[in-house]
Amino acid sequence: MRVLGVDPGLTRCGVGIIDAGAGRSVTIVDVAVVRTPSIDPPEQRLLRIAAEIDRWIDAVRPDAVAVERVFAQENLRTVMGTAQVAGLTMVAAARRGIPVGLHTPSEVKAAVTGYGRAQKAQVQEMVARILHLDSRPQPADAADALALAICHAWRPPGAATSSADRAAVGVGRARDLTPAQAAWARAEQAARRRG
């Protein structure tokens, strides 16, 4: 299965493509960051990003598109740009009949590091290890796009999608989780017992 991951952003939009095989094996196909100048009008920036997303989808022909689920931040301008780019991505995929998966940052972090509150550097390091890269993908937007694609590829059908649901899964359903998610669920369960 080929997955295109998109880390939406108006200034920097990460795009990462992986191929997922049997036994959770994943290989990198390509990765890039689409940049737009902040001095350009928003509609021109969105137009450029939309064109690049269309180009990537048509070039790599993914089986699925994974997009970061937009969540509330303190900076409303950042949230609006992120939401707009996420929407462009979903529309581009829908026009081609490609399924879209939305993943929260904590889901992505848990999938690749085993911990839903991992730092950016930890995500970059684990993405490099998982994909057998010589160095961490730079900038962080590139690593985040690849992490989104990995998270989507490793998420079993019908798996819990929210961090609360996943924590509730516990070790009884560990066979449905990635190894990192199973470790994270066990740690969450142990913390609840202690606290």
C-alpha positions in Angstrom: 0.0 0.0 0.0 1.3 3.4 -0.9 0.5 6.3 1.5 0.9 10.0 1.0 1.2 11.8 4.3 0.6 15.6 4.5 1.6 17.8 7.4 -0.5 20.8 6.5 0.9 24.3 6.9 0.6 27.5 4.9 4.3 28.5 5.1 5.7 24.9 5.1 3.6 21.9 4.0 5.3 18.5 4.5 4.6 15.8 1.9 5.9 12.3 2.5 5.3 9.1 0.6 5.9 5.6 1.8 5.2 2.1 0.5 4.0 -0.3 3.2 4.5 -4.1 2.9 3.9 -7.2 4.9 4.9 -7.3 8.6 4.8 -3.5 9.0 7.7 -3.0 6.7 7.8 0.5 5.2 10.1 2.2 2.7 10.4 5.8 1.7 9.4 6.8 -1.8 9.9 10.5 -1.6 9.6 13.5 0.8 9.5 17.2 0.2 8.3 20.4 1.8 6.2 22.9 -0.2 7.0 26.4 0.9 5.1 29.7 0.3 6.3 33.2 1.1 4.4 34.8 3.9 4.3 38.1 1.9 2.1 36.6 -0.7 -1.7 36.9 -0.5 -3.3 33.8 1.3 -5.2 32.8 -1.8 -2.0 32.7 -3.9 -0.3 30.6 -1.3 -3.2 28.2 -1.1 -3.3 28.0 -4.9 0.4 27.1 -5.0 0.0 24.4 -2.3 -3.1 23.0 -4.0 -1.2 22.7 -7.3 1.7 20.9 -5.6 -0.6 18.5 -3.7 -2.4 17.7 -7.0 1.0 17.2 -8.7 2.2 14.8 -5.9 -1.0 12.8 -5.9 -0.9 12.4 -9.7 2.8 11.5 -9.7 2.9 8.9 -6.9 -0.7 7.6 -7.2 -1.2 6.8 -3.5 -3.7 4.2 -2.2 -4.5 6.4 0.8 -3.8 10.0 2.0 -3.0 10.7 5.6 -3.5 14.2 6.9 -2.9 15.7 10.4 -6.1 16.4 12.1 -6.3 20.1 12.9 -6.6 20.9 16.6 -7.0 24.2 18.5 -3.9 26.1 19.1 -3.3 29.5 20.7 -2.4 31.1 17.4 -5.6 31.4 15.4 -3.8 32.4 12.2 -1.7 29.2 12.3 -4.8 27.1 12.9 -6.7 28.7 10.0 -3.8 28.2 7.6 -3.4 24.6 8.7 -7.1 23.9 8.4 -7.2 25.4 4.9 -4.3 23.3 3.7 -5.8 20.2 5.3 -9.1 20.9 3.5 -7.3 21.3 0.1 -5.6 18.0 0.6 -8.8 16.2 1.5 -10.6 17.6 -1.6 -7.7 16.7 -3.9 -7.9 13.1 -2.6 -11.7 12.9 -2.7 -11.7 14.1 -6.4 -9.6 11.1 -7.2 -11.6 8.6 -5.0 -8.6 8.1 -2.7 -9.5 7.4 1.0 -8.3 10.0 3.6 -7.3 9.2 7.1 -7.1 12.0 9.7 -4.7 11.5 12.6 -4.0 13.7 15.6 -0.4 14.6 16.5 -0.5 12.4 19.6 -1.7 9.4 17.5 1.2 9.9 15.1 3.7 10.3 17.9 2.4 7.2 19.6 2.6 5.2 16.4 6.2 6.0 15.6 7.8 6.6 19.1 5.5 4.7 21.5 4.7 7.9 23.4 1.9 10.4 22.5 3.8 13.4 23.8 7.1 12.8 22.2 9.3 15.8 21.1 9.9 16.7 17.5 13.5 15.4 17.7 12.3 12.0 18.9 9.8 11.8 16.0 12.5 12.7 13.5 14.9 10.1 15.0 12.3 7.3 15.0 11.2 8.1 11.4 14.8 7.9 10.3 15.2 4.5 12.1 11.9 3.0 10.8 12.8 4.0 7.2 16.5 3.1 7.6 17.6 6.6 6.6 21.2 7.9 7.2 19.9 11.0 8.9 16.8 12.6 10.3 14.5 14.1 7.7 14.7 17.8 7.7 12.9 20.1 8.4 10.5 18.7 11.0 7.6 19.2 8.5 9.2 16.5 6.3 9.6 14.1 9.2 6.0 14.8 10.3 4.6 14.0 6.8 6.5 10.7 6.8 5.3 9.9 10.4 1.7 10.6 9.3 2.1 8.1 6.4 3.7 5.5 8.7 0.9 6.0 11.3 -1.7 5.5 8.7 0.0 2.4 7.2 0.4 0.8 10.6 -3.1 1.5 11.8 -5.2 -1.7 11.6 -8.7 -1.5 10.2 -11.2 -0.5 12.9 -8.4 0.6 15.3 -9.1 3.2 17.9 -8.5 6.6 16.6 -8.4 9.0 19.5 -5.7 8.9 22.2 -8.4 8.3 24.9 -9.8 5.3 22.9 -6.4 3.9 22.3 -5.4 4.2 26.0 -8.6 2.4 26.8 -7.6 -0.5 24.5 -5.0 -1.6 27.0 -2.9 -4.7 26.6 -5.8 -7.0 25.9 -5.9 -5.8 22.3 -2.2 -5.3 21.9 -2.2 -7.5 18.8 -4.2 -4.8 17.0 -1.6 -2.1 17.7 1.8 -1.3 16.4 4.6 -2.3 18.8 5.1 1.3 19.8 1.4 1.8 20.4 1.2 -1.4 22.5 4.1 -0.1 24.6 2.4 3.2 25.0 -1.0 1.6 25.9 0.7 -0.6 28.6 2.5 2.5 30.1 -0.8 4.4 30.1 -2.6 1.5 31.8 0.2 1.2 34.4 0.1 4.9 35.1 -3.7 4.7 35.7 -3.2 1.9 38.2 -0.6 3.8 40.1 -2.5 7.1 40.1 
